[in-house]
Amino acid sequence: MKRKNLYLLPESAEPEHYKISLSPDLEKFTFLGFEIVTVDILKPTKKITFHAVDLEIKNSSLVYADQSGGVGFGQKQISYNKRFETVTLESAKTLKPGKAFLNINFEGELNDQMHGFYRTWYELEKGKKTWGAATQFESTDARRCFPCWDEPAKKATFELGITVPKDYTVIFNIDPEKIENLDNGYKHVSFPKTPKMSTYLVAIIVAHLKCIDGKDKNGVAHRVWAIPGKEEHGKFALACSIASVEFYEKKTGISYKSITTDSPKLDMIACPDFASGAMENLGAITYRETAALIDPKNDTAAAKERVAEVVMHENAHMWFGDLVTMKWWNGLWLNEGFATFMSHCAMHDKFPEWDIWTGFVAGDFRSALHLDSLKNSHPIEIYVKSPCEIREIFDDITYAKGSVVNRMAEQYLGEDFWKGLAIYLKRFSYKNADTVDLWQALEKASGKPVRDIMARYTKQSGYPVVKVKTIASNGIVTKIGLSQERFLADGSRDEETQWVVPINVLTQKETTNLEPLSEKNKDFTILGKPEWFKLNSGQSGFYRVAYSDELWNGLVEAVNRGELSNADRIGLLDDSMALAKAGYMKTSQALDMIAAQQYDKEFDGNVWSVLISNLNTINHILDNDEKWKEELASFARKMLRPAFEKLGWSKLPDEKHTNTLLRSAVIRNLGEYGDASMVLESQICFGSSGANLDADLKSVIYSLVAQNGGQTEFDALLKIYDETNDAREKERIQSAISCFKSEEMIKKVIDFSLSERVRKQDWFRIMVMLGYNPKARLIAWNFLKENWNDFHKKYEGNLSLLVRTLKGVTSGFTDEKNLSDIKKFFKAHPLKEAKRTMKQVVETIETNIKWRNRSLEKIKNWLANR
């Protein structure tokens, strides 16, 4: 039978155990390797095929475990397939089924692409680079370090022996069992066998490192490793790690100690060069420095929330992804959707004062809605084949929508959700699972038709908009009519796709659960004749709601009176802006909902972050119409000023976490909308204190200074940049300098981004931030176009950063001229890794143009008459 996915390896042999020896050369940036792979030959064959890319196989041989013979493979018997990233060893005689040992000598490069086995630099002495090495194997890059069956279902155990200079630390998935000092200034470090796991979870770090440590209630060592001098900055991450592991043990009934078997430890390694946020390698989680470390001088509410979220997300993977792994990458959401959901559960448990679930609605929930409203979205469960296709699904559909689906299931099933998860995890421990396995476990625990309801949210793109109207009321009961169709951001209609939509109704008195909406149209009855009612209380379901004008006006008044929860206000703000953009309601009605928040005296940080986002969305489509941009700015200042009057410049003792976050957003946006006092105070603070500012206000002050500055401010910001060794402070400066407005300064920022002062992992941030800057967007786009071939070559081995840059620089345009230019460029420069991203960029711009053409005059009328 022909294999459906040609990228899958043949089923003639599979690995059981890898014994790997490596010798990295940190001066030549190469490594030598030798491995013995215990393989099971499953059927007679003359060929053994495995993955290897950018590796040179020097020689190989196979010996049967029962000593019944073997075979050697000369260079003529070794063939490479570049497309499928495989190597095939071909024997002259047929290999019989049975257990055998495959011996392979190989060589490779310590690349500079931050994937596979790559080189990384840091400074032990100021101005002097020291080189180390690290790995990043997800999704298909273990094959760049050692020949392997690099598929998630090909789980095996691993041993490692590695030779490194004596003063280096080596970290692997488990602790070493032996360190042997050699006579040449090197040492050989031997690590015993790991638990059974997928190749993408193997981790090897070679660097000068120091750690802090602590133990959880089961005696498992948790350690944060960093470049010497930074290890103490891991204290908060360490506390989050211990708290989250203990929480997950309580919720799943499975101890982390039992998962890691013979070597129970959990290392967190802060890597100076790291392309993503973090990576959930079993027992040895790697992080970008800003995702694990907090310098006390830069200890902010935002930094704590970021570190807590990432640490708790990665630790959740020890259960969801490492212990139980998806069979193939179409099930990636079983890893990432669960880790995102579980991290919010753990954060709520550890930091209840952070109001995590309202933040979830304002963050991940909205992110999923926005991306999934595009025609060029994709189902959570999407069949992918090639490495390029796999890399494209690491997005908000997999992470954010996946987490929303889990939240829906948890709210639908209650405690049975957790019982079902325990069944799922125990049944598939050290194995691989599909989504259907999860549904079956949840159905067994609950007795409810989970698959019938939830599978529509994982197998279909998009989500419904539920349209609601009042049909009749006699004062005792009210009859309402509901209908559903797929919501699309550009307003086009898809009336074929259907969902089973969980329906609840919120009134002044109570929340009532109704039957799910499983048909296109259905009438419901609710008690009484409420002044107002809202569907989807607490934003528990993944859908939008479009109300009749009468019902909408009632909700606006309810918001005026402060009768809705923060999560529900967020839902109304976000739904109204999206529905206005798609033509389901007037943009003036969305503006009415923004204006209704002016009576709020609590200024909840999550609600007001969404309000600010909506203001900025309107400002964005006003484009270069300065007169009406100023009218909007005047309205924005009026809305935001009362929040500032309450919050002020200085943090209050024991103030709410969300208030601390909101203060920066309010000050920044007031400054950007023309409040001269915010700009002046920022300039005064910066001039008198420089880097010695309130850490929570650094980003906003740096940015406002840059927006309203020139060469002097540029030089002052770069002086701070050069003098700090804190990655978070450097990121602040990178973002801030992207806010300069003059062409001269913008070009200097681009030049700076290409200098050796900016790590390869950080270049994209500066370019994306320039794309967000209306004064810099076109300059950045022209620069990217003109130098595309150079950047493509520079990031060729790991194009994810270039794809993120492309999206960030281009998505903000709202005019036909630049849309035409972008389409032309995309056609001339197709990029496999960005195929869907390019379509999404074009669709986003087209949607904004369509909305602008339809609503611009109405926005102006609303502003003129407010």
Order of alpha helices (4+ residues) and beta strands (2+ residues): beta-beta-beta-beta-beta-beta-beta-beta-beta-beta-beta-beta-beta-beta-beta-beta-beta-alpha-alpha-beta-beta-beta-alpha-beta-alpha-alpha-alpha-alpha-alpha-alpha-beta-alpha-alpha-beta-beta-beta-beta-beta-beta-beta-alpha-alpha-alpha-alpha-alpha-alpha-alpha-alpha-alpha-alpha-alpha-alpha-alpha-alpha-alpha-alpha-alpha
